[in-house]
Every structure is written in structure tokens, then in C-alpha cells.
């Protein structure tokens, strides 16, 4: 059997009606820390929460959930893959299988493929990069390039960002927020 590369479920993203109340609930109730918050490309705001110093976010909250019951509040279901090679393998396999992709981007702190399942739920396959930069950040990236080219292109995109740090440095800062 030809098995796909490893992918681990790591975070959920969902739409909400009151972003401030949701952030307050998840930080107070579960001890998550707000890692970033900003304008969302679909409109409104997006917030990222984590309780793991190795994960930028475990919950993504996006404003914009309407009151209608027929709206799917799930923003995305995210799977972490082992490395850039595995993400590129998924990309090749999805293209081979004619699975429509929403987008392939770099977040600066990760590389991602976004697609939809047969019932319209958005899925993200991603792997972390060696850097942190403030989120949200998303620039299209060509995953058919070599790993070296993808790394170089991402580094060039984030080189002058004043929030850029090595991911281990960022992780230590989050660890201090979580455990102090």
C-alpha cells in the first residue's frame, strides 16, 4: 500500500460572532495565550491562541460568523506534516489526483496548502519554517520549487520584517508566557 506522508492534526480554526469574548474564554478557561491578532484576509479580525511553545497556534478564531444556522463555523482543520519534503509530496499527490487547491502560501512561520473536503470543510496541510514573524501573514508560494528555493524565497520575503526571529527564540518567549 502506498501510504501518504505523516500528517498530525494540530489545530482548529473556526468562525465566531464575538471575537473578544471567544479569546477571553479560551485564554481564561484553558490557559491558552494570544500569540497574534490582526486583520483577516476575508474581512474582520483573526486571533491565534496556543498553550504549546512549539505551536504558534492550536486554535484560530476568525470573526464573521453570521447568526444563520446554515453557516459552517469551522474555519479550517489543520494537519502538521513532518517537513517541507512531506508537504511537497502532498502537493504533488493532490495535483496528481486533481484535487482543487484553494491556495499554497508561506505564512513566514510555516508553509501551507489549503483545500476543501467533499463537503466544503477547509483543510490546511502545513509544516513550520525556521522562523517566526507576526501573524497574519500570507504570500503565495510555488511548492513545485526545490526546498532550497522555497527556503530562500521565504527568507527573502520576511528578511526585513521587524518581528522576525528564530523559531527557537520565539518558542522560548511563549514558554515564558505559558509557565511564568
Order of alpha helices (4+ residues) and beta strands (2+ residues): beta-alpha-beta-beta-beta-beta-alpha-beta-beta-beta-beta-beta-alpha-beta-alpha
